[in-house]
Amino acid sequence: MTGGGSSSLEPPAFVRLLNRFFRQCGLFVADNDKTVLIVTLLLTAFCSSKILFTPQEDDIKTGYTPDGARSLDEIEVFSDFFASTGDPIAVFLFATAKDNSSMGEYNAMKEVVEILDFVGENLTHKGESFYTMCTDFCQINEPVRQYYNGLAMKQQNLSDVGSRFQLTFPMMQVLGKELDLSPNFFGVRTNEDGEVEYVKIIMLQIRANIPKNWKKEDAAEYERMISQYFHFKYNSSHVTPLAMSLTYTGDEVVRTGLTIFPFIGVGFAIMTTFSVITIYYSSSLLDQWTIHKVSEAVLGCVCPLLATSSALGTLFWCGFRFGTILCVTPFLILAIGVDDAYLQIHACMRLTAEDSLMTKREKIARMLVEVGPSIAITSMTNLLAFLVGIYTPTPEISLFCAGNAVAIGFDFIYQITMYTAILSICENLEMRKNATKRKDSDLSFKNEQFTVMLDSYCDWVANAYTHLLVLFCFIVYIFVSIRGALNINIILSPDKLVIGDSPLLQVNYLRDQFVLPNYTTVNIFVNNPGNLTVQSNLDYMNSLMESFESYPECLGKKFSHYFVRDYESFRESSLEELEMMEDEQGESNRTSLEPFSKAAMSDFLAWPEFQHWNGFVKFDKNGMLSRFWATVSYHGEGLGDFQVRRKMLNRWRATADQFAPLNVSIFDDYAPFVDTLETILPATISTSVCTLLCMMVVCFLFMYNIFTVFVATLAITSICIGVFGFLSMWGIDLDPISMACTIMSIGFSVDFPAHITFHYFREGLHDPQSTPAKRVARSLAAIGFPLLQCGISTILFVLCLLFVPTYMGEVFVKTMILVVTLGLIHGLFIVPAFLCAFTAIHETCFSSAKVKNSQSFSSLAKLFSWRISPSTSDNKISA
């Protein structure tokens, strides 16, 4: 490997240590290849067995919310309020007309009421139906029923219908009493008198506290049963009912992950076919093709999958949950592992070409010494990238990074043990078959055109004018990438978590376009109301509600749910009746009960008209009011937009904070997603910076040279900026999924520049007198073709995810295409040019021969005119 009589330099101490380790590992595996293979397969079987018994589980409520977020405290307050029975059952049914006609027509309303009664009576779990288990919210859909009764009377042409029912919106009247239709009717068009002309959606709410003999799983099964019935069993010619619940949302996310899994097989078939074809081509050039190369190519793809299954199984044995986001891990590890397998296969072929009589034991040992440090540097950088990602505040991203980190560790171990054992066994078989073959030439290729082409390419890369062109293109590329990154949108919605054919997409569309702009509700939990018997305390409490109702978007007081107003009206009526009774009987029947005690409020809470307030108030062990729940409703065209909801949530929180003595907490379904977006940008930046610093440290351990480390770090940073910027221009938002892919891209982007810089550095140690172009040529001869193999096979592999219409798959495919494309451009073009440029500049500026100004000018002129002649034997890779 040396040239010109120069002596080799010692590699860094860390690399020398690795070389000794890899040599001993190679010798051990070569001597015990079958034993090593059996042991690793048994380990795989044990670890992977846990996967079969681990159900897929996603934490939709808090999994995408960063630790310490305010919404987590708000969820805790919400859950604590219902702690006696557990989180209430909550299913929302969205009914729309199939022919897009009005849902306010008689036939449609009749079917909606039939749906309500069917859910209330016929859909049962453990003998309980909605009507038997509901206590506080039984009448929540009563306005829908009464509107239908009014339509039914009109249908019968009854003369007194006008005196009994006034079918107006948002308030209808039944026997002089107002009923609020706004929580149930959406997309409403009225005439000049306020009478309903058209209704787009009728929403039914199935709310109930969990029965005492039910567990959390029973409530989830009940919600799941309702959703599945209306999505897959219910049949109607008029109405399309769609169900939404937290349980069903989780089920759809799980279904999305399960849909992705089968396409691992499709991708594996594509990758193995490509591997066999490319291995056949490269081995044929060296006259080393045998049928056993098929085994090496196929098993090179199998090994990373076994490493992935072992890693995930180990995580599940340790108590980690099987999140849907982990379904991407096999695709990532297969892309990384196949790259290492290609390096090992080509290293064996090169060693055979150099010395066909080399023993198998020595060949395996030298192969690991040659490619081991290169595999180690990429494995360590990938591992560190995901280890840093574990400490991101978002649980789902942390889980994703933990799964990938463990999988990369297993893949590294399996590559130097299991796959090395496979190569050793195949070498045995090939050596027997090729025992009679004569020794071919050393590293020269049979195809001389390839040698000339590579020399010409390296000649061009080393030209100073090429360096200027590369620098210009690089600056433009960085400018465009940064501009794209700065324009990225920060958005997260449930739509991004489910497959393209999920009914939830239609439900979310209806919710965002029709429900939220017309009826957005904030839940207000007052955890320290104090003694409301004291008028000043009651006034302070009323001012809290008035503050929330003072927003321009507020629908008005009569659309709020605040028990105090109904209770005060009830008390006034009761006191009037009591005074009348006292006047008639001539004696006082008044008691001295505290007005806001459980005993005093018992008649109010038992009254059918006010029975629903039982779900809004909580009493302490002394029977005094300790907590209550209120709601205020808003409307506005922009409330379906995520950014508008984000601003509204911050306003609600600011209002709640103004009443600190009351310990007010608000609850909104969107709050966990909003809090994620508040922290995701700084978390992404800090994680990326920490990861890049770790990459630089690792590169410095392997390449104790400031220029090569700088070029490698610059290339990694450049690839990451490019991926982030072009993802933004490609229509991808910044959210936990794209953040996870960004962390993944940092680790994966290391592979391309790290390989070329490490080989360039090592060639400089082997032959210090060699020219930069010669080092690049030898480096590309060693790893250029495997890098192309890895890049193209990875892109072909991940493209199969496009068969599954999911946002997660789309982000992963686009990220991998960008990181591979940019990685290949950097690894095969930009990095070699920078290495040649920095080396030439260093030699020009710091050469010991530069002692005179004239010599300096001559050196500078040489820098801009220096090029390698392809005919110069010292610069040809075949030399």
ROZA-50668 format. One record per residue (C-alpha): residue in one letter; z negated, y, x negated; residue number from 1. Coordinates in steps of 0.5 Angstrom, whole numbers, plus 500, padded with zeros to 3 digits. Each point is the difference from the previous one (the first is absolute). Layout:
% residues N
   residu    pz    py    px   num
        A     Z     Y     X   NUM
...
% end
This chain:
% residues 879
   residu    pz    py    px   num
        M   500   500   500     1
        T   499   505   494     2
        G   506   503   497     3
        G   502   504   494     4
        G   495   496   496     5
        S   494   504   503     6
        S   494   497   502     7
        S   496   499   507     8
        L   495   505   502     9
        E   493   497   503    10
        P   500   501   508    11
        P   494   503   503    12
        A   493   496   500    13
        F   500   499   507    14
        V   507   497   500    15
        R   499   496   494    16
        L   494   497   504    17
        L   504   499   506    18
        N   505   496   495    19
        R   495   495   498    20
        F   498   499   507    21
        F   507   499   502    22
        R   501   495   494    23
        Q   494   496   502    24
        C   502   500   507    25
        G   507   498   499    26
        L   498   494   495    27
        F   495   498   505    28
        V   504   500   506    29
        A   506   496   496    30
        D   495   495   498    31
        N   497   499   507    32
        D   506   502   505    33
        K   499   495   505    34
        T   493   501   500    35
        V   500   507   501    36
        L   505   500   506    37
        I   496   495   504    38
        V   493   504   499    39
        T   504   507   502    40
        L   503   496   506    41
        L   493   497   502    42
        L   497   507   499    43
        T   506   503   504    44
        A   499   495   506    45
        F   492   501   500    46
        C   501   508   500    47
        S   505   500   505    48
        S   497   496   505    49
        K   496   505   503    50
        I   506   504   502    51
        L   501   495   505    52
        F   494   501   504    53
        T   499   508   499    54
        P   503   503   506    55
        Q   503   507   499    56
        E   496   506   502    57
        D   501   507   500    58
        D   495   506   501    59
        I   504   505   504    60
        K   494   504   501    61
        T   498   502   493    62
        G   504   496   495    63
        Y   505   506   499    64
        T   494   505   500    65
        P   497   502   493    66
        D   493   499   499    67
        G   495   505   501    68
        A   505   503   505    69
        R   497   504   506    70
        S   504   496   505    71
        L   496   494   498    72
        D   493   503   502    73
        E   503   502   506    74
        I   502   493   502    75
        E   493   498   498    76
        V   497   505   505    77
        F   505   497   505    78
        S   498   493   499    79
        D   493   501   500    80
        F   501   504   507    81
        F   502   493   502    82
        A   496   496   496    83
        S   496   497   506    84
        T   506   496   502    85
        G   505   501   494    86
        D   507   504   500    87
        P   502   500   507    88
        I   506   497   503    89
        A   506   505   500    90
        V   507   498   502    91
        F   505   505   502    92
        L   506   498   504    93
        F   506   505   500    94
        A   505   498   506    95
        T   507   503   500    96
        A   506   499   505    97
        K   505   496   498    98
        D   506   504   502    99
        N   496   506   498   100
        S   499   502   507   101
        S   493   504   502   102
        M   494   495   500   103
        G   497   505   505   104
        E   505   496   506   105
        Y   497   495   505   106
        N   502   494   497   107
        A   498   502   493   108
        M   493   502   502   109
        K   499   494   504   110
        E   502   495   494   111
        V   495   504   495   112
        V   495   499   505   113
        E   501   493   500   114
        I   500   500   493   115
        L   493   503   500   116
        D   498   495   505   117
        F   503   494   496   118
        V   496   502   494   119
        G   494   502   504   120
        E   499   493   503   121
        N   505   495   497   122
        L   500   501   492   123
        T   493   496   499   124
        H   497   498   493   125
        K   494   496   501   126
        G   500   501   507   127
        E   499   507   499   128
        S   506   505   503   129
        F   500   508   500   130
        Y   497   501   507   131
        T   494   495   498   132
        M   498   503   493   133
        C   502   507   501   134
        T   493   505   502   135
        D   502   507   498   136
        F   507   501   500   137
        C   502   496   506   138
        Q   503   506   504   139
        I   504   503   494   140
        N   506   498   503   141
        E   498   502   507   142
        P   505   506   500   143
        V   506   495   499   144
        R   498   496   506   145
        Q   499   506   504   146
        Y   506   503   499   147
        Y   503   493   502   148
        N   496   501   506   149
        G   503   506   502   150
        L   507   498   498   151
        A   499   494   505   152
        M   498   504   506   153
        K   506   505   499   154
        Q   504   493   500   155
        Q   497   499   507   156
        N   502   507   502   157
        L   492   501   502   158
        S   499   507   503   159
        D   494   501   497   160
        V   502   499   493   161
        G   500   507   498   162
        S   493   501   502   163
        R   497   494   496   164
        F   505   500   494   165
        Q   503   506   496   166
        L   504   497   494   167
        T   500   505   495   168
        F   500   500   493   169
        P   495   501   496   170
        M   495   500   505   171
        M   501   496   507   172
        Q   496   500   506   173
        V   497   494   504   174
        L   496   502   506   175
        G   499   507   497   176
        K   497   497   493   177
        E   504   502   494   178
        L   502   494   495   179
        D   503   501   493   180
        L   507   497   499   181
        S   501   502   493   182
        P   497   494   497   183
        N   505   496   503   184
        F   506   503   502   185
        F   505   503   494   186
        G   507   503   499   187
        V   498   503   507   188
        R   505   505   504   189
        T   498   504   506   190
        N   503   504   505   191
        E   497   507   502   192
        D   495   498   504   193
        G   497   495   494   194
        E   502   494   504   195
        V   503   494   495   196
        E   507   499   500   197
        Y   501   496   493   198
        V   495   496   496   199
        K   502   497   494   200
        I   494   496   498   201
        I   494   497   504   202
        M   494   498   495   203
        L   495   495   502   204
        Q   493   500   496   205
        I   497   493   500   206
        R   493   502   497   207
        A   494   496   501   208
        N   493   498   496   209
        I   500   494   497   210
        P   496   495   504   211
        K   494   497   497   212
        N   502   493   499   213
        W   506   502   496   214
        K   501   501   492   215
        K   505   505   497   216
        E   505   494   500   217
        D   500   500   507   218
        A   501   507   501   219
        A   506   499   495   220
        E   503   494   504   221
        Y   499   504   507   222
        E   504   506   497   223
        R   505   495   497   224
        M   501   496   506   225
        I   502   507   504   226
        S   505   502   495   227
        Q   503   493   500   228
        Y   501   499   507   229
        F   504   507   501   230
        H   504   500   494   231
        F   502   492   501   232
        K   499   498   507   233
        Y   500   505   505   234
        N   507   501   503   235
        S   502   506   505   236
        S   506   503   502   237
        H   497   507   501   238
        V   495   501   495   239
        T   499   499   492   240
        P   492   499   498   241
        L   498   501   493   242
        A   493   499   497   243
        M   497   503   495   244
        S   493   498   497   245
        L   497   500   493   246
        T   500   492   500   247
        Y   508   500   502   248
        T   501   505   494   249
        G   497   496   495   250
        D   503   494   503   251
        E   507   503   499   252
        V   498   502   493   253
        V   499   493   498   254
        R   506   498   504   255
        T   504   504   495   256
        G   497   497   494   257
        L   501   493   502   258
        T   508   502   502   259
        I   500   502   492   260
        F   498   494   497   261
        P   506   495   502   262
        F   505   505   497   263
        I   496   498   493   264
        G   504   494   501   265
        V   507   504   501   266
        G   498   504   494   267
        F   498   494   495   268
        A   507   497   502   269
        I   503   506   498   270
        M   496   501   494   271
        T   501   493   497   272
        T   507   500   501   273
        F   501   506   496   274
        S   496   497   495   275
        V   504   494   499   276
        I   506   504   500   277
        T   498   505   495   278
        I   496   494   496   279
        Y   507   496   500   280
        Y   504   506   497   281
        S   495   502   494   282
        S   499   493   498   283
        S   507   498   500   284
        L   501   506   496   285
        L   496   496   495   286
        D   502   493   501   287
        Q   494   498   503   288
        W   501   499   507   289
        T   497   494   503   290
        I   498   497   507   291
        H   492   502   498   292
        K   502   507   500   293
        V   500   500   507   294
        S   493   497   500   295
        E   498   506   496   296
        A   503   505   504   297
        V   498   497   507   298
        L   493   499   497   299
        G   500   507   497   300
        C   500   503   507   301
        V   495   494   503   302
        C   494   502   495   303
        P   499   507   502   304
        L   500   498   507   305
        L   494   495   498   306
        A   497   505   496   307
        T   500   504   507   308
        S   497   495   504   309
        S   495   498   495   310
        A   498   507   500   311
        L   500   502   507   312
        G   496   493   501   313
        T   495   502   495   314
        L   499   507   504   315
        F   499   496   506   316
        W   495   495   497   317
        C   496   507   498   318
        G   500   502   507   319
        F   505   505   500   320
        R   504   501   506   321
        F   507   498   501   322
        G   503   507   502   323
        T   508   501   502   324
        I   501   504   494   325
        L   499   494   495   326
        C   506   497   503   327
        V   504   505   495   328
        T   497   497   494   329
        P   504   494   499   330
        F   506   504   500   331
        L   497   504   494   332
        I   497   495   496   333
        L   507   496   501   334
        A   504   506   497   335
        I   495   501   494   336
        G   499   492   499   337
        V   507   499   499   338
        D   501   505   495   339
        D   495   497   496   340
        A   504   493   501   341
        Y   507   503   498   342
        L   497   502   493   343
        Q   497   494   499   344
        I   506   496   501   345
        H   504   505   496   346
        A   495   499   494   347
        C   501   493   500   348
        M   508   500   500   349
        R   499   505   495   350
        L   496   496   495   351
        T   504   494   502   352
        A   506   504   498   353
        E   497   502   493   354
        D   497   493   498   355
        S   503   494   505   356
        L   495   495   496   357
        M   494   504   501   358
        T   495   496   503   359
        K   498   501   507   360
        R   492   501   498   361
        E   502   506   495   362
        K   506   502   505   363
        I   495   501   506   364
        A   495   503   495   365
        R   505   505   498   366
        M   502   502   507   367
        L   493   502   502   368
        V   499   504   494   369
        E   507   504   501   370
        V   499   501   507   371
        G   493   499   501   372
        P   498   508   498   373
        S   506   502   505   374
        I   497   496   506   375
        A   493   502   498   376
        I   502   508   500   377
        T   503   500   507   378
        S   495   495   503   379
        M   494   505   497   380
        T   503   506   502   381
        N   502   497   507   382
        L   493   497   500   383
        L   497   507   499   384
        A   504   504   505   385
        F   497   495   505   386
        L   493   500   498   387
        V   500   508   500   388
        G   503   499   507   389
        I   494   496   502   390
        Y   496   506   500   391
        T   504   504   505   392
        P   496   502   506   393
        T   505   497   505   394
        P   497   493   501   395
        E   507   497   502   396
        I   503   503   493   397
        S   494   497   496   398
        L   501   493   503   399
        F   508   501   498   400
        C   498   502   493   401
        A   495   494   500   402
        G   504   495   502   403
        N   506   502   495   404
        A   495   501   494   405
        V   498   493   501   406
        A   507   497   501   407
        I   502   504   494   408
        G   494   496   496   409
        F   502   494   503   410
        D   508   501   498   411
        F   498   501   493   412
        I   496   494   499   413
        Y   505   496   504   414
        Q   506   503   495   415
        I   496   498   494   416
        T   498   493   502   417
        M   503   497   506   418
        Y   507   503   499   419
        T   500   499   493   420
        A   498   493   501   421
        I   506   499   504   422
        L   505   503   495   423
        S   496   495   495   424
        I   502   494   504   425
        C   507   503   501   426
        E   501   501   493   427
        N   498   492   498   428
        L   505   498   505   429
        E   506   505   497   430
        M   498   498   493   431
        R   501   493   502   432
        K   507   502   503   433
        N   502   504   494   434
        A   498   496   494   435
        T   507   499   498   436
        K   502   507   501   437
        R   502   504   493   438
        K   496   506   499   439
        D   503   506   502   440
        S   500   507   497   441
        D   494   505   500   442
        L   499   505   506   443
        S   508   502   500   444
        F   503   499   507   445
        K   506   496   501   446
        N   503   506   503   447
        E   502   505   495   448
        Q   502   505   505   449
        F   493   501   503   450
        T   497   501   492   451
        V   505   505   499   452
        M   499   503   507   453
        L   492   501   499   454
        D   501   503   493   455
        S   505   505   503   456
        Y   495   501   505   457
        C   494   501   495   458
        D   505   505   496   459
        W   501   504   506   460
        V   492   500   502   461
        A   498   502   493   462
        N   505   506   500   463
        A   497   507   500   464
        Y   504   503   505   465
        T   498   494   504   466
        H   493   502   500   467
        L   502   507   502   468
        L   504   497   506   469
        V   494   495   502   470
        L   495   506   499   471
        F   504   504   505   472
        C   500   495   505   473
        F   493   498   499   474
        I   498   507   501   475
        V   504   501   507   476
        Y   498   493   502   477
        I   492   502   499   478
        F   502   507   504   479
        V   503   496   506   480
        S   494   495   500   481
        I   495   505   500   482
        R   503   504   505   483
        G   501   494   505   484
        A   492   498   498   485
        L   498   507   502   486
        N   504   499   507   487
        I   497   494   502   488
        N   497   499   507   489
        I   492   498   501   490
        I   501   496   506   491
        L   496   493   503   492
        S   501   497   506   493
        P   499   493   503   494
        D   508   500   501   495
        K   500   498   492   496
        L   496   494   501   497
        V   504   496   505   498
        I   506   497   500   499
        G   506   503   503   500
        D   500   496   507   501
        S   493   501   501   502
        P   498   503   507   503
        L   495   504   497   504
        L   506   505   497   505
        Q   502   501   508   506
        V   493   501   502   507
        N   499   505   494   508
        Y   506   504   502   509
        L   498   501   507   510
        R   493   502   497   511
        D   502   505   495   512
        Q   506   503   505   513
        F   497   500   507   514
        V   492   498   500   515
        L   497   504   494   516
        P   504   507   501   517
        N   498   500   507   518
        Y   493   496   500   519
        T   496   500   493   520
        T   493   499   500   521
        V   494   501   495   522
        N   494   496   501   523
        I   494   504   498   524
        F   493   496   499   525
        V   494   504   500   526
        N   495   496   496   527
        N   494   505   501   528
        P   500   504   506   529
        G   493   501   500   530
        N   496   502   506   531
        L   505   502   505   532
        T   494   502   505   533
        V   499   506   496   534
        Q   505   505   502   535
        S   502   503   493   536
        N   502   493   498   537
        L   504   499   506   538
        D   504   506   499   539
        Y   501   499   493   540
        M   503   493   502   541
        N   504   503   505   542
        S   503   505   495   543
        L   502   494   496   544
        M   504   498   505   545
        E   503   507   502   546
        S   502   500   492   547
        F   504   494   501   548
        E   503   503   506   549
        S   502   507   497   550
        Y   506   497   497   551
        P   506   503   502   552
        E   503   492   501   553
        C   494   498   505   554
        L   502   498   506   555
        G   494   503   503   556
        K   493   498   502   557
        K   501   496   506   558
        F   504   495   496   559
        S   494   499   495   560
        H   495   495   501   561
        Y   493   503   499   562
        F   495   496   504   563
        V   495   507   500   564
        R   505   503   505   565
        D   500   495   505   566
        Y   492   498   499   567
        E   499   508   502   568
        S   504   500   506   569
        F   497   493   502   570
        R   493   503   499   571
        E   501   506   504   572
        S   502   496   506   573
        S   494   496   499   574
        L   496   506   500   575
        E   503   503   506   576
        E   499   493   504   577
        L   493   500   497   578
        E   498   507   502   579
        M   503   498   507   580
        M   496   494   501   581
        E   494   504   497   582
        D   501   505   506   583
        E   500   495   505   584
        Q   494   496   498   585
        G   496   505   498   586
        E   498   497   493   587
        S   503   500   493   588
        N   503   493   497   589
        R   502   503   493   590
        T   498   496   494   591
        S   499   503   493   592
        L   505   495   497   593
        E   504   503   494   594
        P   507   502   502   595
        F   504   497   495   596
        S   496   494   499   597
        K   502   493   502   598
        A   496   500   506   599
        A   502   506   503   600
        M   507   499   499   601
        S   500   493   503   602
        D   502   502   507   603
        F   506   504   497   604
        L   502   495   495   605
        A   500   495   506   606
        W   504   504   505   607
        P   507   497   500   608
        E   504   506   499   609
        F   496   501   494   610
        Q   499   493   497   611
        H   505   501   495   612
        W   495   505   496   613
        N   496   494   498   614
        G   504   499   495   615
        F   500   507   497   616
        V   492   500   499   617
        K   495   496   496   618
        F   492   501   501   619
        D   495   498   495   620
        K   494   495   501   621
        N   496   505   503   622
        G   506   501   505   623
        M   502   507   498   624
        L   507   502   499   625
        S   501   499   492   626
        R   508   500   500   627
        F   506   502   504   628
        W   507   500   500   629
        A   505   505   502   630
        T   508   501   500   631
        V   504   506   500   632
        S   508   500   502   633
        Y   505   504   497   634
        H   508   500   500   635
        G   505   503   496   636
        E   508   498   498   637
        G   498   499   493   638
        L   494   496   501   639
        G   504   494   499   640
        D   502   502   493   641
        F   495   497   495   642
        Q   499   507   496   643
        V   498   503   506   644
        R   495   495   502   645
        R   498   501   493   646
        K   498   507   501   647
        M   497   499   507   648
        L   496   495   497   649
        N   497   505   494   650
        R   499   505   506   651
        W   496   495   504   652
        R   496   498   494   653
        A   499   507   498   654
        T   497   502   507   655
        A   496   494   500   656
        D   497   502   493   657
        Q   498   507   504   658
        F   495   496   504   659
        A   496   496   494   660
        P   493   500   504   661
        L   504   496   505   662
        N   502   495   495   663
        V   507   500   503   664
        S   505   495   498   665
        I   508   499   503   666
        F   504   494   500   667
        D   508   500   500   668
        D   504   494   499   669
        Y   504   504   495   670
        A   494   502   496   671
        P   501   494   495   672
        F   507   501   499   673
        V   499   508   499   674
        D   494   499   495   675
        T   505   495   496   676
        L   505   505   499   677
        E   495   505   498   678
        T   498   496   494   679
        I   507   496   499   680
        L   503   506   496   681
        P   494   501   495   682
        A   499   493   499   683
        T   507   498   499   684
        I   500   505   494   685
        S   494   498   497   686
        T   501   493   500   687
        S   507   501   497   688
        V   497   504   495   689
        C   495   495   498   690
        T   505   495   500   691
        L   505   503   496   692
        L   494   502   495   693
        C   498   492   500   694
        M   508   498   499   695
        M   500   505   494   696
        V   493   497   497   697
        V   503   493   500   698
        C   507   502   497   699
        F   496   503   494   700
        L   497   493   499   701
        F   506   497   500   702
        M   504   505   496   703
        Y   496   504   495   704
        N   505   505   500   705
        I   500   507   503   706
        F   507   501   501   707
        T   501   493   504   708
        V   494   501   504   709
        F   502   507   502   710
        V   507   497   502   711
        A   497   495   504   712
        T   495   504   504   713
        L   506   505   501   714
        A   504   495   503   715
        I   495   497   504   716
        T   498   507   503   717
        S   507   502   501   718
        I   502   493   504   719
        C   493   502   504   720
        I   502   507   502   721
        G   507   497   501   722
        V   498   495   505   723
        F   495   505   504   724
        G   506   505   500   725
        F   505   496   502   726
        L   496   496   505   727
        S   499   507   504   728
        M   507   502   500   729
        W   501   493   503   730
        G   496   501   506   731
        I   493   497   498   732
        D   494   504   501   733
        L   494   500   496   734
        D   495   495   503   735
        P   495   494   498   736
        I   506   495   500   737
        S   505   505   496   738
        M   493   501   495   739
        A   500   493   499   740
        C   507   499   498   741
        T   499   506   496   742
        I   494   497   496   743
        M   505   494   500   744
        S   506   503   497   745
        I   495   503   494   746
        G   499   493   498   747
        F   507   497   501   748
        S   503   506   497   749
        V   496   499   493   750
        D   504   493   499   751
        F   507   504   499   752
        P   498   505   494   753
        A   494   496   498   754
        H   505   494   498   755
        I   505   504   496   756
        T   495   505   497   757
        F   496   494   497   758
        H   506   496   498   759
        Y   502   506   496   760
        F   494   501   497   761
        R   499   493   498   762
        E   507   500   497   763
        G   498   506   496   764
        L   494   496   497   765
        H   505   494   498   766
        D   505   505   497   767
        P   497   507   498   768
        Q   507   502   497   769
        S   504   498   506   770
        T   504   506   504   771
        P   497   502   507   772
        A   507   497   503   773
        K   499   494   496   774
        R   493   499   503   775
        V   503   502   507   776
        A   505   495   500   777
        R   495   494   498   778
        S   496   502   505   779
        L   505   500   505   780
        A   503   493   498   781
        A   493   498   501   782
        I   498   502   507   783
        G   506   504   503   784
        F   503   494   503   785
        P   493   498   503   786
        L   498   507   502   787
        L   507   500   504   788
        Q   499   493   503   789
        C   493   502   502   790
        G   502   507   503   791
        I   506   497   504   792
        S   496   494   503   793
        T   494   504   502   794
        I   505   505   504   795
        L   503   494   503   796
        F   494   496   502   797
        V   496   506   503   798
        L   507   502   504   799
        C   498   494   505   800
        L   494   504   502   801
        L   505   505   504   802
        F   501   494   505   803
        V   493   502   502   804
        P   500   506   504   805
        T   494   503   497   806
        Y   498   506   497   807
        M   495   497   495   808
        G   507   496   498   809
        E   504   506   499   810
        V   495   503   496   811
        F   500   494   495   812
        V   507   499   500   813
        K   502   507   498   814
        T   494   501   495   815
        M   502   494   497   816
        I   508   502   500   817
        L   498   507   497   818
        V   495   497   495   819
        V   505   495   497   820
        T   506   504   500   821
        L   496   506   497   822
        G   497   495   495   823
        L   506   497   498   824
        I   503   507   499   825
        H   494   502   496   826
        G   500   493   496   827
        L   507   499   498   828
        F   502   507   499   829
        I   495   506   500   830
        V   494   496   496   831
        P   505   498   495   832
        A   503   507   499   833
        F   493   503   500   834
        L   498   495   494   835
        C   506   501   496   836
        A   499   508   501   837
        F   493   500   498   838
        T   501   496   494   839
        A   506   504   498   840
        I   496   506   501   841
        H   494   497   496   842
        E   504   498   494   843
        T   504   507   500   844
        C   493   504   500   845
        F   495   496   496   846
        S   505   496   495   847
        S   497   500   493   848
        A   507   502   498   849
        K   500   506   504   850
        V   498   505   494   851
        K   505   506   500   852
        N   503   504   505   853
        S   507   498   499   854
        Q   497   493   501   855
        S   497   502   506   856
        F   507   502   503   857
        S   503   494   497   858
        S   495   496   504   859
        L   501   504   506   860
        A   508   499   500   861
        K   499   493   499   862
        L   496   499   506   863
        F   505   503   505   864
        S   506   496   496   865
        W   496   494   499   866
        R   503   494   503   867
        I   501   492   499   868
        S   506   497   498   869
        P   501   494   504   870
        S   503   497   494   871
        T   494   501   496   872
        S   497   493   499   873
        D   493   503   499   874
        N   500   503   507   875
        K   503   494   504   876
        I   495   495   503   877
        S   504   494   498   878
        A   498   502   493   879
% end
